[in-house]
Amino acid sequence: MPISEIPSKFLERAEALTEAKLNVAANLTAIKCSLAKEEWDEEKILKTYLKFYHGIKEISPPPLEKLSQKKINIYLVGGTIVVALLLGTLVFFKYSDFLLK
């Protein structure tokens, strides 16, 4: 598998996991509603569904962390500063004899 396909595979798996969580929550809600002796209104069904979905979300593995533009910018600025300091240090030591005379 080429490296360029790895991010798309991760996204596909994350989407599949979310879809699976939604299906499980829907199935559990349907089972709970079918076993209920009293009539359920739409609000109660939705609350039950959300409760199941959030319960599944808590026990499932966390989603992949998305790099935000802010985080990328921080890494770029930090890397640029480190490279500038390293280059400055190298230049200083190389020409220190010339500068100190």
Secondary structure, DSSP 8 states (H G I E B T S, - for coil): --GGGHHHHHHHHHHHHHHHHHHHHHHHHHHHHHH-SS---HHHHHHHHHHHHHHHHHHS--------HHHHHHHHHHHHHHHHHHHHHHHHHHHHHHHH-
